Amino acid sequence: MSVQNKQLFARTNAPPMHEDLATIIREFRSAQDLAVVTLRDRLGVPLPATNIDWARWAHFGESPQQLTLHELGKAHGLFIRTHGHGVEIRFPSLVIDFDWGDRGEGYGFDVWRLWNHCCENRIYLDRFTYDLMKLRVEKAVAAGELVSDSHLHYLRHERELFGAVSASSPGYIQLTSHA
């Protein structure tokens, strides 16, 4: 396992996940962070408290600023498409598509989003098929290397910032309030 991937997963006690999957997750998360920072800092878009808030803001104009993300992105040279609980942003040399988590987390992923990231950015297609990626993600969840909420998977150390891992189910997060 590379030094970067060892550092990425160093906070878990689980055996290291498959090298290629760890690399894809690291690259996806990097692109996802870029998208979140771009939305928040460059475009002035408020980050959602929940994925339902995102859907309201992005689709029904219920935000205080009456968001029009497509036009806002176009004015900054970006293509932005909202969908369901998520967003796709096309930067000049990178495409990222992700959903917001139940509590507005901008760092979750699912198998389809990881696969889409590889296809859209033409990376790792020689190492993975969708089915192989799905199998590796399922193994990582079963081993506790990834944790999940109702729709998304998370790196354990990132997800623990917002919830507590349930001992009865190694890959499931029981959300707790930090109020």
Buried (B, 14 or more C-beta within 10 A) or exposed (E): BEEEBEEBBEEBEEEBBBEBBBBBBBBBBEBBEBBBEBBEEEBEBBBBEBBEBBBBBBEEEEBEEEBEBBEBBEEEEBEBBBEEBBBBBBBEEBBBBBBBBBBBBBBBBBBEBBBBBBBBBEBBEEBBEBEBBBBBBBBBBEBBBBBBBEBBBBBBEBBBEBBEBEEEEBBBBEBEEEE
